[in-house]
Amino acid sequence: MKLSLFPRLTLVAMLFALLGNARTHAQPPEYAQWGKVAMDRTKAKYPGAIIDYWHVGRTQVSADIAEEKFKLWLRNGTLEYGVWVTIRFYTANDRIITIDLSKKDR
């Protein structure tokens, strides 16, 4: 049995309409909680506004310890500088071990 082109196109259009209306709810990235910690600690230590944020990445230090690294760019008046933030934590419970902040001029 051969179907005409019109019913096939209608079926395809209906599928696209159904799939196109399905909304996906994006979850925040896994590093989001650490990004907030990085920004909060940077604001507490360095003056100026955070104007840029970069998640450098995660490094698995050992089986149960990881590090998240961020680079934040700050502006204080006409001065701009970067702050590297490294957060070391236990992966099982997200307990922070250390937070290192390092200011870098251009």
Helices and strands as residue ranges (DSSP letters): H 5-21, H 32-45, E 49-60, E 65-76, E 79-90, E 96-105
